[in-house]
Amino acid sequence: MLKIYGQARSRAFRVIWLAKESNIPYEHIPVSITADKPECKEPWYVALNPNARVPTVDDDGVVVWETSAINLYLAEQHKSPLYPATPAGRAQMLQWAFFTSNDVEPPMITLYQHRALFPPEKRNPAIAEAAEAQLLARLKTFEEQLNKTPYFGGASWNMADFMVASVLYTLTAMKYDLSKFPKLNAWLQASIERPAAKEARKLRE
Ligand SMILES: N[C@@H](CCC(=O)N[C@@H](CS)C(=O)NCC(=O)O)C(=O)O
């Protein structure tokens, strides 16, 4: 059976959400990343993931780390109903997945750290402001797409949407005001209210 390593309050949440969307049975091993007892630094775990970070999966002997790689692999391997059937659909999925991982997630995480996650004395308003400026330009790209098609997958919510929503979930967790992006805001709210998302969120919220 699929094993998902990583506490639910981490990027492992995205893998748990995907498993639920795709009806993949799994065992959850909530490897901790907390400063006082980081199980992700223990030798047995580092043998699975040399970066000593979560998540990692072991899918009947296939070990994969890096959240996006894990989710794209699992969706294909387990024939997720979200996985696009055509090369063009898969190209769209990869386009939104890479854009989100490369260009959106880094400024979003920096903003989150310097606005909410770090203790106040470690927050740097200038770093937060620069990250926010970058993030806003990227959110505009999402909004423009949703002015053209109802979903990133085109006519239906598919793996392209999952790859974006599972990352942008952090914006909802930090209660970031998305009112400047009404289409994106409505799409993200609907995404995190999907039954599978709600089940996964219960494990961390
Ligand atoms: N690019 C990696 C990032 C993994 C990552 O930074 N994970 C965090 C939790 S969300 C972690 O393990 N932090 C603990 C640490 O870095 O020691 C991925 O997407 O899997």
The ligand as a Gaussian input file, in Angstrom:
#p B3LYP/6-31G(d) Opt

LIG

0 1
 N       10.523000      21.390000      -2.724000
 C       10.205000      20.494000      -1.648000
 C       10.130000      21.289000      -0.360000
 C        9.970000      20.382000       0.837000
 C        9.914000      21.175000       2.130000
 O       10.489000      22.277000       2.266000
 N        9.240000      20.619000       3.138000
 C        9.152000      21.257000       4.431000
 C        7.760000      21.054000       5.014000
 S        6.484000      21.764000       4.056000
 C       10.114000      20.573000       5.389000
 O       10.337000      19.389000       5.323000
 N       10.688000      21.355000       6.323000
 C       11.545000      20.842000       7.334000
 C       12.982000      21.182000       7.092000
 O       13.307000      21.800000       6.048000
 O       13.778000      20.827000       7.949000
 C        8.880000      19.775000      -1.939000
 O        8.015000      20.377000      -2.591000
 O        8.695000      18.620000      -1.538000

